Amino acid sequence: MHWLGIEGPAFDGAGDGTIGAVDTDDGQPVVHRRLVAIVVAAALGAGAANVALDLGEGAYRDPGAAGFGLAALSVLALLTIPSSPLIAVAVTSGVVAINAMVGFDIGVVQWPPWIALFACFATCGARDRAVGAALAAAAVASYVGFDRGDVDLSIGVGIATSFLIAVVGGDALRARRAVAASERARLAAEAREQASAAERVLLSERARLARELHDALGHAVNVMVLQAGVGGRVFDDNADYARQALGTIETVGRDALGELDRMLAVLHPDRHEELELADPTIDDVAELVDRVRATGHDVELRLDGLTADGADRPLPARSARAVHRIVQEALTNAVRHGAGGAITVEIGRIDGEVTVVVRNAGGFATITPGRGLVNMRERARLEGGSLDAGPDEDGFTVVARLPLARVDA
């Protein structure tokens, strides 16, 4: 028999230097790959036993124990493929050379080198692949130089075909696995980015809910506390004012409960809609001012450019909401921390910008940084505007500027 090309078992190689009939990318354990190598070796061993009955004819020596030993060594070398395909190539190629030198028929030892070379090209790096190809070429040269039979053109074609199948097939498998690994990495990166984006959205929504809770409920609670205090002080001397204060407390409390219900609904697991807030108007800002006046504070509201010929010129909904919340928080801070001076609220609409100015003439007894100023600045920033706040010669002033063009868009 001569060294004819065959298409051996298709070992599926992994980029980590292991190889097996089972794709290692799906998490199959290494023992499966080793089992495949054992089965292939056993099959070749059985084939060697059958072929051996026909060996030793013509110019070839009777294989005897030495021939069977070389065949067994070549077959057993395939068991090293899962850990080191290059070793398998070296051993099987060496067996081919020795087998030809001592005069044995090529027999079964022609197959393991191609299997090992295929595995080497499917799993190894460029250097190991080059060494493997050189070892296989050396084995071919030894066979051609020392074999006792006639090496004709058909045999040469078979050798070349086997070499190409092992090299090209193994390299194609390696490339396919590299593409698959790249695709997995891309999908993993996309999954991480999606998770990160979802987390950013969640954090943004949490921050928005925190702002709404702080601004809306904080203002309401402060108004109720102040009204209760005023009502309690004048209860004996001015019962009508005390009853009016209680009515205001009830109204503000109901509004606060409505705000709280809307926000809690968003957090319910069966409710996925976005937080829907009623769009406030300038009338709502006036109501805020009236509530603070009812606590005994001197508050003046000035509107500039928001009315024309007696007809209302309403702000865009998103802009009106930002204005309402900024005024609400500025009034809350003035009432809680102010020294008792007059409060002025000015809202002007000029060209493409709305300006909000809240002055506390008495200033603050103490300035304590907190969530209020942070929330007001964040609201202005989200609308594409800016907010400045700090003490001045008139006391303490908050100035917000919001571009209407952006809000309308």
Secondary structure, DSSP 8 states (H G I E B T S, - for coil): -----------EE-TTS-EESS-GGGT--HHHHHHHHHHHHHHHHHHHHHHHTT-S-TTS---HHHHHHHHHHHHHHGGGTTT-HHHHHHHHHHHHHHHHHHT---GGGGHHHHHHHHHHHHHS-HHHHHHHHHHHHHHHHHHHHH-SS---HHHHHHHHHHHHHHHHHHHHHHHHHHHHHHHHHHHHHHHHHHHHHHHHHHHHHHHHHHHHIIIIIHHHHHHHHHHHHHHHHHTTT-HHHHHHHHHHHHHHHHHHHHHHHHHHHHHSTT--S--------HHHHHHHHHHHHHTT--EEEEEESSEETTEE----HHHHHHHHHHHHHHHHHHHHHB-S--EEEEEEEETTEEEEEEEETT-BSS----HHHHHHHHHHHHTT-EEEEEEETTEEEEEEEEEHHHHH-
